[in-house]
Amino acid sequence: MGYFKLFKSEKNGEYYFNLKAGNHETILTSEGYKAKSGAENGIESVMKNGASDSNYDRKEAKNGQFFFNLKASNGQIIGSSEMYTSKAGRDNGIESVKKNAPGAETKE
């Protein structure tokens, strides 16, 4: 079962979260939030919006690697994936978010 890891960056003092799979691999990384409550709202948004395929922007980087962004219904990016060497890897990452985000617990 996946989980969210909520933390405060020592570099800039902002709050972030990662969605992790059951094997502790990072699936999705958030943008920075000034307040902890903002990051907590971001986690709720991933849980709510992560199930819908239409909320994913599938991208290819200039270096030929692949990644995705998960967007909220207002079009704002909630989180981004790691880089993948193939489209299939990226698409598996999206499926992993869909599987792991709903009902995932938050750890600090």
C-alpha positions as semicolon CSV with decimal commas, in nm:
position;residue;x (nm);y (nm);z (nm)
1;M;0,000;0,000;0,000
2;G;0,129;0,343;-0,092
3;Y;0,163;0,643;0,138
4;F;0,231;1,014;0,135
5;K;0,552;1,143;0,296
6;L;0,502;1,502;0,418
7;F;0,814;1,702;0,504
8;K;0,960;2,049;0,545
9;S;1,262;2,135;0,333
10;E;1,569;2,244;0,525
11;K;1,684;2,439;0,218
12;N;1,390;2,676;0,175
13;G;1,155;2,607;0,468
14;E;0,870;2,505;0,238
15;Y;0,653;2,196;0,278
16;Y;0,648;1,916;0,021
17;F;0,502;1,573;-0,013
18;N;0,594;1,263;-0,207
19;L;0,357;0,984;-0,298
20;K;0,546;0,661;-0,241
21;A;0,460;0,311;-0,357
22;G;0,456;0,018;-0,117
23;N;0,823;-0,050;-0,207
24;H;0,908;0,310;-0,095
25;E;0,982;0,426;-0,452
26;T;0,873;0,787;-0,514
27;I;0,590;0,805;-0,768
28;L;0,494;1,173;-0,747
29;T;0,657;1,485;-0,599
30;S;0,468;1,800;-0,508
31;E;0,542;2,164;-0,565
32;G;0,656;2,363;-0,259
33;Y;0,402;2,508;-0,014
34;K;0,463;2,793;0,230
35;A;0,233;2,638;0,492
36;K;0,189;2,280;0,607
37;S;-0,187;2,314;0,552
38;G;-0,120;2,388;0,184
39;A;0,074;2,063;0,147
40;E;-0,204;1,875;0,329
41;N;-0,457;2,024;0,085
42;G;-0,230;1,913;-0,199
43;I;-0,236;1,556;-0,068
44;E;-0,617;1,567;-0,057
45;S;-0,616;1,696;-0,415
46;V;-0,398;1,405;-0,532
47;M;-0,634;1,161;-0,362
48;K;-0,932;1,329;-0,531
49;N;-0,787;1,398;-0,878
50;G;-0,544;1,107;-0,917
51;A;-0,806;0,856;-1,026
52;S;-0,905;1,039;-1,344
53;D;-0,689;0,977;-1,650
54;S;-0,781;1,318;-1,795
55;N;-0,592;1,492;-1,511
56;Y;-0,254;1,365;-1,634
57;D;-0,032;1,555;-1,876
58;R;0,201;1,307;-2,042
59;K;0,523;1,484;-2,138
60;E;0,853;1,421;-2,310
61;A;1,159;1,616;-2,191
62;K;1,412;1,770;-2,430
63;N;1,656;1,492;-2,338
64;G;1,414;1,226;-2,467
65;Q;1,299;1,105;-2,125
66;F;0,935;1,091;-2,022
67;F;0,741;1,227;-1,724
68;F;0,393;1,332;-1,622
69;N;0,222;1,609;-1,431
70;L;-0,096;1,554;-1,230
71;K;-0,331;1,851;-1,249
72;A;-0,627;1,956;-1,037
73;S;-0,962;2,035;-1,196
74;N;-0,856;2,403;-1,212
75;G;-0,555;2,307;-1,426
76;Q;-0,296;2,372;-1,154
77;I;-0,014;2,118;-1,129
78;I;-0,038;1,921;-0,805
79;G;0,267;1,702;-0,857
80;S;0,519;1,572;-1,107
81;S;0,676;1,234;-1,166
82;E;1,036;1,128;-1,183
83;M;1,194;1,093;-1,528
84;Y;1,140;0,764;-1,711
85;T;1,342;0,621;-2,000
86;S;1,030;0,499;-2,183
87;K;0,668;0,594;-2,242
88;A;0,568;0,258;-2,091
89;G;0,756;0,342;-1,770
90;R;0,581;0,678;-1,749
91;D;0,242;0,518;-1,811
92;N;0,312;0,259;-1,540
93;G;0,390;0,550;-1,305
94;I;0,050;0,702;-1,380
95;E;-0,120;0,370;-1,309
96;S;0,074;0,350;-0,983
97;V;-0,059;0,690;-0,873
98;K;-0,413;0,579;-0,957
99;K;-0,363;0,263;-0,752
100;N;-0,174;0,407;-0,453
101;A;-0,317;0,756;-0,396
102;P;-0,677;0,682;-0,294
103;G;-0,687;0,608;0,077
104;A;-0,311;0,638;0,126
105;E;-0,203;0,741;0,473
106;T;0,019;1,042;0,540
107;K;0,349;1,001;0,727
108;E;0,564;1,284;0,854
